[in-house]
């Protein structure tokens, strides 16, 4: 599929109540953060009815959302970083590519083989501009808390931390939670998402919640048949009208980020949880 260019249009009403920006962080490479970002954005677009949503690829090392959406963008957001181009609605809309569902993608051309330094101040302006144009913005932030990602997080209404149940992922999730707390992002802004969840791992999931100090808001089941279908058709699962446990999980996640009041209530960590967190931190 080749994306269509966007007509120039004036910005929507200023960012405010009812507008959401969700930053998706992967606890570890390979946990599926980009897959979660793409499918979440598609489900949010579907729930938004006639209002368009945006998906920004800020993964500076492995940006590939255009592949997951089967799009061939003519422009990438590297163009927004060049001087002396002015970052304004006209420029932003000219580099976005529109998916058939109405979702707008800001594609990345970073592949991890070149310098990926980006001025954080421009990231901040880009996020604010996207929020002024779209009521729902999803940002794939990759797995590294660099200065550019940190700037994006300052604009986030919700931060999704995606992980799997494997030990390397869980260990880094603990560190990521600590880093987010140090940077001033309280747990009330963070939603934990478990990807590739299996029924036989329910006991481990309960231990993970103790370790992380808060509940897993959404578990996306591991259904190899659905993953194979997405791979063979070259379409994200939520791009069409397909049903199934995985799609239903993404729909629950979209409903949650569009209404954070539905998130599971946070409980103060117990003595056992604090002890377990200390063990993992010391072991790491």
C-alpha positions as CSV (number, residue, x, y, z in Angstrom):
1,X,0.0,0.0,0.0
2,X,1.2,3.5,-0.8
3,X,0.1,6.2,1.6
4,X,-1.7,9.2,0.3
5,X,-0.4,12.7,0.9
6,X,-2.3,15.1,3.2
7,X,-4.1,18.2,2.2
8,X,-2.9,21.3,4.1
9,X,-5.4,22.2,6.8
10,X,-5.5,24.6,9.7
11,X,-4.8,23.3,13.2
12,X,-7.7,22.0,15.3
13,X,-8.7,23.5,18.5
14,X,-5.9,24.0,21.0
15,X,-4.7,21.0,23.0
16,X,-6.7,20.6,26.2
17,X,-9.4,18.5,27.8
18,X,-10.2,15.3,25.9
19,X,-6.9,15.2,24.0
20,X,-4.5,12.3,24.7
21,X,-0.9,11.6,23.9
22,X,0.3,8.0,24.7
23,X,4.0,7.3,24.7
24,X,4.8,3.6,24.3
25,X,8.1,2.3,25.8
26,X,9.4,-1.2,25.4
27,X,11.1,-2.6,28.5
28,X,13.5,-4.5,26.3
29,X,14.2,-5.0,22.6
30,X,12.0,-7.6,21.1
31,X,9.0,-7.2,23.5
32,X,6.8,-5.9,20.6
33,X,6.6,-2.2,21.5
34,X,6.2,-1.2,17.9
35,X,3.5,-3.8,17.3
36,X,1.6,-2.6,20.3
37,X,2.0,1.1,19.1
38,X,0.6,0.3,15.7
39,X,-2.3,-1.8,16.8
40,X,-3.2,0.6,19.6
41,X,-3.2,3.5,17.2
42,X,-5.4,1.7,14.8
43,X,-7.9,0.7,17.5
44,X,-7.9,4.3,18.8
45,X,-8.6,5.6,15.3
46,X,-11.5,3.2,15.0
47,X,-12.9,4.3,18.3
48,X,-12.5,8.0,17.4
49,X,-15.1,7.7,14.7
50,X,-14.8,10.7,12.4
51,X,-11.8,12.2,14.3
52,X,-8.4,11.4,12.9
53,X,-5.5,10.1,15.1
54,X,-1.8,10.2,14.6
55,X,1.1,7.7,15.1
56,X,4.6,9.1,15.5
57,X,7.6,6.9,15.1
58,X,10.2,8.2,17.6
59,X,12.2,4.9,17.7
60,X,15.6,6.3,16.8
61,X,17.2,3.0,16.3
62,X,14.7,0.6,14.8
63,X,11.8,2.7,13.4
64,X,9.7,0.4,11.2
65,X,6.1,1.4,11.8
66,X,5.6,2.0,8.1
67,X,6.4,-1.6,7.5
68,X,3.8,-2.8,10.0
69,X,1.2,-0.6,8.4
70,X,2.2,-1.6,4.8
71,X,2.9,2.1,3.9
72,X,5.5,3.6,1.7
73,X,5.9,7.2,2.9
74,X,7.6,9.7,0.7
75,X,8.8,11.7,3.6
76,X,10.2,11.0,7.1
77,X,10.4,13.1,10.2
78,X,14.1,13.7,9.7
79,X,12.9,16.4,7.4
80,X,11.3,18.2,10.3
81,X,14.7,18.4,12.1
82,X,16.4,20.4,9.3
83,X,17.1,24.1,9.5
84,X,15.9,26.6,8.4
85,X,12.5,24.8,7.9
86,X,9.9,26.2,10.2
87,X,8.0,23.5,12.2
88,X,4.4,24.4,11.6
89,X,1.1,22.7,10.8
90,X,1.7,23.0,7.0
91,X,5.1,21.3,7.2
92,X,3.9,18.5,9.6
93,X,0.9,17.7,7.5
94,X,3.0,17.5,4.4
95,X,5.2,14.7,5.8
96,X,2.5,12.6,7.4
97,X,1.2,9.7,5.4
98,X,-2.4,8.6,5.7
99,X,-3.4,5.0,6.3
100,X,-6.6,3.7,4.7
101,X,-8.2,3.7,8.1
102,X,-7.7,7.5,8.5
103,X,-4.7,7.1,10.8
104,X,-1.8,9.5,10.1
105,X,1.8,8.2,10.4
106,X,4.9,10.2,10.9
107,X,7.5,7.7,9.6
108,X,11.1,7.3,10.8
109,X,14.0,6.6,8.5
110,X,16.4,5.7,11.3
111,X,17.8,2.2,11.1
112,X,20.4,2.2,13.9
113,X,23.3,2.5,11.5
114,X,23.6,6.3,11.5
115,X,23.8,9.1,13.9
116,X,20.4,9.3,15.6
117,X,20.9,12.5,17.6
118,X,17.8,14.7,17.5
119,X,17.4,18.2,19.1
120,X,15.1,17.6,22.2
121,X,13.6,21.1,21.8
122,X,12.3,20.2,18.4
123,X,10.8,17.0,19.7
124,X,8.9,19.0,22.3
125,X,7.6,21.4,19.6
126,X,6.7,18.5,17.4
127,X,4.7,16.8,20.1
128,X,2.8,20.0,21.1
129,X,2.0,20.6,17.4
130,X,0.7,17.0,16.9
131,X,-1.5,17.4,20.0
132,X,-3.0,20.6,18.6
133,X,-3.8,18.8,15.3
134,X,-5.1,15.5,16.5
135,X,-7.2,14.5,19.5
136,X,-5.3,11.2,19.9
137,X,-1.5,10.8,19.4
138,X,0.4,7.6,19.9
139,X,4.2,7.7,20.0
140,X,6.5,4.7,19.6
141,X,9.5,5.7,21.8
142,X,11.5,2.6,21.4
143,X,13.4,1.1,24.4
144,X,16.0,3.8,25.3
145,X,15.3,6.8,27.6
146,X,17.5,9.3,25.7
147,X,17.0,13.0,25.8
148,X,14.7,13.1,22.8
149,X,12.4,10.4,24.3
150,X,12.4,12.1,27.6
151,X,11.2,15.3,25.9
152,X,8.3,13.4,24.3
153,X,7.4,11.9,27.7
154,X,6.9,15.4,29.1
155,X,4.0,15.8,26.8
156,X,2.4,12.4,27.5
157,X,-0.9,12.0,29.2
158,X,-0.2,8.3,29.5
159,X,3.0,6.2,29.4
160,X,2.7,2.5,28.3
161,X,5.5,0.2,29.4
162,X,5.4,-2.9,27.3
163,X,7.1,-6.1,28.6
164,X,7.0,-9.9,28.3
165,X,7.3,-12.3,31.1
166,X,10.9,-13.4,30.3
167,X,13.5,-12.5,32.9
168,X,15.6,-10.0,30.8
169,X,12.4,-8.1,30.1
170,X,11.2,-8.1,33.7
171,X,14.6,-7.0,35.0
172,X,14.7,-4.1,32.7
173,X,11.1,-3.2,33.4
174,X,12.0,-2.8,37.0
175,X,14.9,-0.5,36.1
176,X,12.7,1.4,33.6
177,X,10.0,2.0,36.3
178,X,12.8,3.4,38.6
179,X,14.1,5.6,35.9
180,X,10.7,7.0,35.1
181,X,10.1,7.7,38.8
182,X,13.5,9.5,39.0
183,X,12.6,11.6,36.0
184,X,9.4,12.7,37.7
185,X,6.8,10.5,35.9
186,X,4.7,9.1,38.7
187,X,3.2,5.6,38.6
188,X,-0.3,7.1,38.1
189,X,0.8,8.0,34.6
190,X,2.3,4.6,33.8
191,X,0.2,1.7,32.4
192,X,1.8,-1.7,32.4
193,X,1.1,-3.9,29.3
194,X,2.1,-7.6,29.2
195,X,2.7,-8.8,25.6
196,X,2.6,-12.4,24.4
197,X,0.8,-13.5,27.6
198,X,0.2,-17.2,28.0
199,X,-2.3,-18.9,30.3
200,X,0.3,-21.1,31.9
201,X,2.2,-18.0,33.0
202,X,-0.5,-16.6,35.2
203,X,1.5,-17.4,38.4
204,X,4.5,-15.6,37.0
205,X,2.3,-12.6,36.1
206,X,1.2,-12.3,39.7
207,X,4.8,-12.3,40.8
208,X,5.5,-9.6,38.1
209,X,2.9,-7.4,39.6
210,X,4.4,-7.7,43.0
211,X,7.9,-7.0,41.6
212,X,6.7,-3.9,39.6
213,X,4.5,-2.6,42.4
214,X,1.4,-2.2,40.4
215,X,-1.1,-4.3,38.4
216,X,-0.7,-5.3,34.7
217,X,-3.5,-3.3,33.2
218,X,-3.8,-5.3,29.9
219,X,-2.4,-8.7,28.9
220,X,-2.2,-9.3,25.2
221,X,-2.4,-13.0,24.6
222,X,0.2,-15.0,22.6
223,X,-1.8,-16.4,19.6
224,X,0.8,-17.6,17.0
225,X,-1.9,-18.1,14.4
226,X,-2.9,-14.4,14.6
227,X,0.8,-13.3,14.4
228,X,1.3,-15.6,11.4
229,X,-1.8,-14.1,9.7
230,X,-0.5,-10.5,10.2
231,X,2.9,-11.5,8.9
232,X,1.5,-13.3,5.8
233,X,-1.0,-10.6,4.9
234,X,1.3,-7.7,5.7
235,X,-1.4,-6.1,7.7
236,X,-1.6,-5.2,11.4
237,X,-4.3,-7.2,13.1
238,X,-6.3,-4.1,14.0
239,X,-6.2,-2.7,10.5
240,X,-9.2,-4.6,9.4
241,X,-12.4,-5.9,11.1
242,X,-10.8,-9.2,12.2
243,X,-11.8,-10.5,15.6
244,X,-10.1,-12.6,18.1
245,X,-8.5,-12.5,21.6
246,X,-5.6,-10.3,20.5
247,X,-7.8,-7.7,18.8
248,X,-10.1,-7.6,21.8
249,X,-7.1,-7.0,24.0
250,X,-6.0,-4.1,21.9
251,X,-9.5,-2.7,21.9
252,X,-9.5,-2.8,25.8
253,X,-6.1,-1.0,25.8
254,X,-7.4,1.7,23.4
255,X,-10.5,2.2,25.7
256,X,-8.2,2.4,28.7
257,X,-5.8,5.1,27.3
258,X,-8.7,7.1,26.0
259,X,-10.2,7.1,29.5
260,X,-7.4,6.6,32.0
261,X,-9.9,6.6,34.9
262,X,-10.6,2.9,34.0
263,X,-7.0,2.0,35.0
264,X,-6.6,-0.4,37.9
265,X,-6.2,1.4,41.2
266,X,-2.7,1.6,42.5
267,X,-1.9,0.1,45.9
268,X,1.1,1.0,48.1
269,X,3.7,-1.7,47.7
270,X,3.7,-4.3,50.4
271,X,6.8,-5.1,52.5
272,X,7.2,-8.3,50.4
273,X,7.0,-6.3,47.2
274,X,9.6,-3.9,48.4
275,X,11.9,-6.8,49.5
276,X,11.5,-8.5,46.1
277,X,12.2,-5.3,44.2
278,X,15.4,-4.8,46.2
279,X,16.5,-8.3,45.4
280,X,16.0,-7.8,41.7
281,X,17.7,-4.3,41.8
282,X,20.7,-5.7,43.6
283,X,20.9,-8.7,41.3
284,X,20.8,-6.4,38.3
